[in-house]
Amino acid sequence: MTPPGLSSLLVLTTLLAPMVASLKAGECEVCISMLERFRKTLTKEQEGSPKEIEKEFIKFCKPLKTKENRLCYFLGGTADAATGILGEMSKPMSWSMPTDKICEKLKKKDRQICELTYEKQIDFSTVNFKKLKVKDLKKILSDWDETCDGCLEKSDFIKKIEAVKPLHVRTEL
């Protein structure tokens, strides 16, 4: 016979167990790496104060671009942020909670936080352009501030990349 209340506790833990899923490897990479970097900028005095953490995080976010700026936006660390869940980050950080656990909690508030990923860097010495998608070829040219006027086929983009590659990629001797 089970003690009273134990069966309802078992039901409750069974229902809540799927909601406490921990992060998978590689998940939340922008959140984890950025909050790790941010944490290293804090002084001992700032580390214990959620308000100080929030103030410093807003300063930390100002120069950031791309994915990292997007994370700041999601958390409320930018001037144009629509929402502000900085407290969800600053309080656990002030308790010295591990960064991956902070990101895990933030994911429950806004799943977009963990959908941010860094772009993979292309190794131009070994890449086979024929295996890349046209979208990726266009992105390479765009990143180099190059255009490909008249390019219609994948092979046209590859020729253009090969032609301008020496201007943008240093080869090691």
MARLOTOR-547656 format. One record per residue (C-alpha): chain; x, y, z; residue number from 1; residue in three letters. Coordinates in steps of 0.001 Angstrom, whole numbers, plus 500000, padded with zeros to 6 digits. Example, Ala and Ser with C-alpha at 12.3 -4.5 7.8 and 13.67 -1.06 7.14 Angstrom:
+-------+--------+--------+--------+-----+-----+
! chain !     px !     py !     pz !   n ! res !
+-------+--------+--------+--------+-----+-----+
!     A ! 512300 ! 495500 ! 507800 !   1 ! ALA !
!     A ! 513670 ! 498940 ! 507140 !   2 ! SER !
+-------+--------+--------+--------+-----+-----+
//
This chain:
+-------+--------+--------+--------+-----+-----+
! chain !     px !     py !     pz !   n ! res !
+-------+--------+--------+--------+-----+-----+
!     A ! 500000 ! 500000 ! 500000 !   1 ! MET !
!     A ! 501372 ! 503444 ! 499090 !   2 ! THR !
!     A ! 501290 ! 506272 ! 501627 !   3 ! PRO !
!     A ! 498700 ! 508996 ! 500948 !   4 ! PRO !
!     A ! 499992 ! 511687 ! 498638 !   5 ! GLY !
!     A ! 502778 ! 509515 ! 497184 !   6 ! LEU !
!     A ! 500683 ! 508376 ! 494229 !   7 ! SER !
!     A ! 499808 ! 511986 ! 493337 !   8 ! SER !
!     A ! 503516 ! 512885 ! 493655 !   9 ! LEU !
!     A ! 504416 ! 510054 ! 491258 !  10 ! LEU !
!     A ! 501792 ! 511268 ! 488769 !  11 ! VAL !
!     A ! 503101 ! 514834 ! 489039 !  12 ! LEU !
!     A ! 506745 ! 513852 ! 488473 !  13 ! THR !
!     A ! 505743 ! 511651 ! 485525 !  14 ! THR !
!     A ! 503935 ! 514587 ! 483945 !  15 ! LEU !
!     A ! 506742 ! 517074 ! 484562 !  16 ! LEU !
!     A ! 509658 ! 514829 ! 483555 !  17 ! ALA !
!     A ! 509422 ! 515540 ! 479800 !  18 ! PRO !
!     A ! 509446 ! 519296 ! 480484 !  19 ! MET !
!     A ! 512854 ! 519140 ! 482194 !  20 ! VAL !
!     A ! 514776 ! 518053 ! 479107 !  21 ! ALA !
!     A ! 518416 ! 519059 ! 479275 !  22 ! SER !
!     A ! 520265 ! 520515 ! 476304 !  23 ! LEU !
!     A ! 521696 ! 518256 ! 473631 !  24 ! LYS !
!     A ! 525316 ! 518584 ! 472512 !  25 ! ALA !
!     A ! 525733 ! 521608 ! 470230 !  26 ! GLY !
!     A ! 522355 ! 523044 ! 471196 !  27 ! GLU !
!     A ! 522205 ! 526678 ! 472313 !  28 ! CYS !
!     A ! 525762 ! 527286 ! 471068 !  29 ! GLU !
!     A ! 525343 ! 531065 ! 470682 !  30 ! VAL !
!     A ! 523711 ! 531448 ! 474108 !  31 ! CYS !
!     A ! 526289 ! 529340 ! 475931 !  32 ! ILE !
!     A ! 529391 ! 530815 ! 474289 !  33 ! SER !
!     A ! 528170 ! 534391 ! 474556 !  34 ! MET !
!     A ! 527081 ! 534148 ! 478202 !  35 ! LEU !
!     A ! 530429 ! 532475 ! 479035 !  36 ! GLU !
!     A ! 532283 ! 535393 ! 477430 !  37 ! ARG !
!     A ! 530005 ! 537897 ! 479170 !  38 ! PHE !
!     A ! 530462 ! 536237 ! 482570 !  39 ! ARG !
!     A ! 534264 ! 536646 ! 482259 !  40 ! LYS !
!     A ! 533837 ! 540439 ! 481916 !  41 ! THR !
!     A ! 532096 ! 540761 ! 485302 !  42 ! LEU !
!     A ! 533896 ! 541761 ! 488487 !  43 ! THR !
!     A ! 533328 ! 539794 ! 491722 !  44 ! LYS !
!     A ! 531052 ! 542577 ! 493004 !  45 ! GLU !
!     A ! 528972 ! 542606 ! 489798 !  46 ! GLN !
!     A ! 528629 ! 538805 ! 489750 !  47 ! GLU !
!     A ! 526437 ! 538822 ! 492878 !  48 ! GLY !
!     A ! 524007 ! 541542 ! 491793 !  49 ! SER !
!     A ! 521284 ! 540815 ! 489204 !  50 ! PRO !
!     A ! 520823 ! 544570 ! 488573 !  51 ! LYS !
!     A ! 524559 ! 545049 ! 487948 !  52 ! GLU !
!     A ! 524590 ! 541990 ! 485650 !  53 ! ILE !
!     A ! 521704 ! 543435 ! 483616 !  54 ! GLU !
!     A ! 523386 ! 546852 ! 483371 !  55 ! LYS !
!     A ! 526672 ! 545288 ! 482230 !  56 ! GLU !
!     A ! 524900 ! 542948 ! 479793 !  57 ! PHE !
!     A ! 523290 ! 545919 ! 478014 !  58 ! ILE !
!     A ! 526761 ! 547514 ! 477681 !  59 ! LYS !
!     A ! 528203 ! 544172 ! 476506 !  60 ! PHE !
!     A ! 525510 ! 543895 ! 473799 !  61 ! CYS !
!     A ! 526050 ! 547333 ! 472231 !  62 ! LYS !
!     A ! 528884 ! 546444 ! 469802 !  63 ! PRO !
!     A ! 527637 ! 542939 ! 468962 !  64 ! LEU !
!     A ! 526442 ! 541984 ! 465489 !  65 ! LYS !
!     A ! 524638 ! 539088 ! 463787 !  66 ! THR !
!     A ! 523592 ! 536101 ! 465921 !  67 ! LYS !
!     A ! 524951 ! 537517 ! 469166 !  68 ! GLU !
!     A ! 523027 ! 540765 ! 468680 !  69 ! ASN !
!     A ! 519936 ! 538647 ! 468023 !  70 ! ARG !
!     A ! 520400 ! 536876 ! 471361 !  71 ! LEU !
!     A ! 520706 ! 540259 ! 473093 !  72 ! CYS !
!     A ! 517466 ! 541285 ! 471375 !  73 ! TYR !
!     A ! 515650 ! 538141 ! 472558 !  74 ! PHE !
!     A ! 516774 ! 538727 ! 476151 !  75 ! LEU !
!     A ! 516007 ! 542452 ! 476156 !  76 ! GLY !
!     A ! 519600 ! 543672 ! 476074 !  77 ! GLY !
!     A ! 519151 ! 545990 ! 473075 !  78 ! THR !
!     A ! 517370 ! 549342 ! 472879 !  79 ! ALA !
!     A ! 514927 ! 548021 ! 470250 !  80 ! ASP !
!     A ! 514038 ! 544796 ! 472118 !  81 ! ALA !
!     A ! 510301 ! 544112 ! 472214 !  82 ! ALA !
!     A ! 510493 ! 541991 ! 475369 !  83 ! THR !
!     A ! 512736 ! 541911 ! 478365 !  84 ! GLY !
!     A ! 513609 ! 538690 ! 480121 !  85 ! ILE !
!     A ! 516988 ! 539866 ! 481380 !  86 ! LEU !
!     A ! 515982 ! 538863 ! 484916 !  87 ! GLY !
!     A ! 515678 ! 535262 ! 483732 !  88 ! GLU !
!     A ! 519387 ! 535426 ! 482870 !  89 ! MET !
!     A ! 520751 ! 537778 ! 485553 !  90 ! SER !
!     A ! 519251 ! 536122 ! 488659 !  91 ! LYS !
!     A ! 520554 ! 532596 ! 487936 !  92 ! PRO !
!     A ! 523899 ! 534088 ! 486888 !  93 ! MET !
!     A ! 524126 ! 535924 ! 490218 !  94 ! SER !
!     A ! 523588 ! 532550 ! 491953 !  95 ! TRP !
!     A ! 526569 ! 531144 ! 489972 !  96 ! SER !
!     A ! 524335 ! 528775 ! 488016 !  97 ! MET !
!     A ! 526249 ! 527062 ! 485175 !  98 ! PRO !
!     A ! 525826 ! 528788 ! 481813 !  99 ! THR !
!     A ! 524311 ! 525773 ! 480062 ! 100 ! ASP !
!     A ! 521629 ! 525575 ! 482770 ! 101 ! LYS !
!     A ! 520873 ! 529295 ! 482353 ! 102 ! ILE !
!     A ! 520432 ! 528783 ! 478603 ! 103 ! CYS !
!     A ! 518260 ! 525742 ! 479290 ! 104 ! GLU !
!     A ! 515975 ! 527910 ! 481479 ! 105 ! LYS !
!     A ! 515939 ! 530668 ! 478866 ! 106 ! LEU !
!     A ! 514950 ! 528142 ! 476192 ! 107 ! LYS !
!     A ! 511802 ! 527379 ! 478196 ! 108 ! LYS !
!     A ! 510882 ! 531089 ! 478065 ! 109 ! LYS !
!     A ! 511754 ! 531575 ! 474379 ! 110 ! ASP !
!     A ! 512798 ! 528629 ! 472215 ! 111 ! ARG !
!     A ! 514345 ! 530983 ! 469615 ! 112 ! GLN !
!     A ! 517232 ! 531551 ! 472020 ! 113 ! ILE !
!     A ! 518541 ! 528049 ! 471413 ! 114 ! CYS !
!     A ! 517798 ! 528071 ! 467691 ! 115 ! GLU !
!     A ! 520597 ! 530596 ! 467089 ! 116 ! LEU !
!     A ! 523695 ! 528919 ! 465659 ! 117 ! THR !
!     A ! 527010 ! 530182 ! 464380 ! 118 ! TYR !
!     A ! 527704 ! 529821 ! 460686 ! 119 ! GLU !
!     A ! 530205 ! 527132 ! 459891 ! 120 ! LYS !
!     A ! 533483 ! 528477 ! 458522 ! 121 ! GLN !
!     A ! 534471 ! 527220 ! 455099 ! 122 ! ILE !
!     A ! 537996 ! 525887 ! 454610 ! 123 ! ASP !
!     A ! 538731 ! 527262 ! 451147 ! 124 ! PHE !
!     A ! 541804 ! 525078 ! 450741 ! 125 ! SER !
!     A ! 539765 ! 521862 ! 450843 ! 126 ! THR !
!     A ! 536166 ! 522825 ! 449954 ! 127 ! VAL !
!     A ! 534552 ! 521290 ! 446870 ! 128 ! ASN !
!     A ! 532382 ! 524114 ! 445524 ! 129 ! PHE !
!     A ! 530397 ! 521644 ! 443391 ! 130 ! LYS !
!     A ! 529037 ! 520091 ! 446586 ! 131 ! LYS !
!     A ! 527805 ! 523424 ! 447980 ! 132 ! LEU !
!     A ! 524326 ! 524759 ! 447328 ! 133 ! LYS !
!     A ! 523883 ! 527804 ! 445076 ! 134 ! VAL !
!     A ! 522615 ! 529673 ! 448147 ! 135 ! LYS !
!     A ! 525979 ! 529029 ! 449864 ! 136 ! ASP !
!     A ! 527910 ! 530092 ! 446767 ! 137 ! LEU !
!     A ! 525918 ! 533339 ! 446616 ! 138 ! LYS !
!     A ! 526622 ! 533894 ! 450327 ! 139 ! LYS !
!     A ! 530368 ! 533505 ! 449779 ! 140 ! ILE !
!     A ! 530264 ! 536148 ! 447054 ! 141 ! LEU !
!     A ! 528068 ! 538405 ! 449188 ! 142 ! SER !
!     A ! 530445 ! 538097 ! 452163 ! 143 ! ASP !
!     A ! 533271 ! 539150 ! 449852 ! 144 ! TRP !
!     A ! 531190 ! 542098 ! 448517 ! 145 ! ASP !
!     A ! 531314 ! 540555 ! 445058 ! 146 ! GLU !
!     A ! 528493 ! 540288 ! 442527 ! 147 ! THR !
!     A ! 527977 ! 537749 ! 439816 ! 148 ! CYS !
!     A ! 526185 ! 539582 ! 437026 ! 149 ! ASP !
!     A ! 524790 ! 537189 ! 434465 ! 150 ! GLY !
!     A ! 525313 ! 534098 ! 436632 ! 151 ! CYS !
!     A ! 522523 ! 531624 ! 435986 ! 152 ! LEU !
!     A ! 524043 ! 528193 ! 436531 ! 153 ! GLU !
!     A ! 525875 ! 526832 ! 439543 ! 154 ! LYS !
!     A ! 528998 ! 526553 ! 437391 ! 155 ! SER !
!     A ! 528842 ! 530331 ! 436710 ! 156 ! ASP !
!     A ! 528961 ! 531059 ! 440457 ! 157 ! PHE !
!     A ! 531833 ! 528600 ! 440929 ! 158 ! ILE !
!     A ! 533832 ! 530263 ! 438099 ! 159 ! LYS !
!     A ! 533286 ! 533688 ! 439665 ! 160 ! LYS !
!     A ! 534356 ! 532442 ! 443120 ! 161 ! ILE !
!     A ! 537470 ! 530799 ! 441679 ! 162 ! GLU !
!     A ! 538300 ! 534044 ! 439804 ! 163 ! ALA !
!     A ! 538049 ! 536337 ! 442847 ! 164 ! VAL !
!     A ! 539198 ! 533852 ! 445499 ! 165 ! LYS !
!     A ! 542861 ! 535001 ! 445387 ! 166 ! PRO !
!     A ! 541702 ! 538517 ! 446340 ! 167 ! LEU !
!     A ! 539839 ! 537309 ! 449433 ! 168 ! HIS !
!     A ! 541571 ! 534157 ! 450664 ! 169 ! VAL !
!     A ! 545167 ! 534037 ! 451810 ! 170 ! ARG !
!     A ! 546935 ! 530793 ! 451083 ! 171 ! THR !
!     A ! 549597 ! 529569 ! 453482 ! 172 ! GLU !
!     A ! 552922 ! 528576 ! 451980 ! 173 ! LEU !
+-------+--------+--------+--------+-----+-----+
//
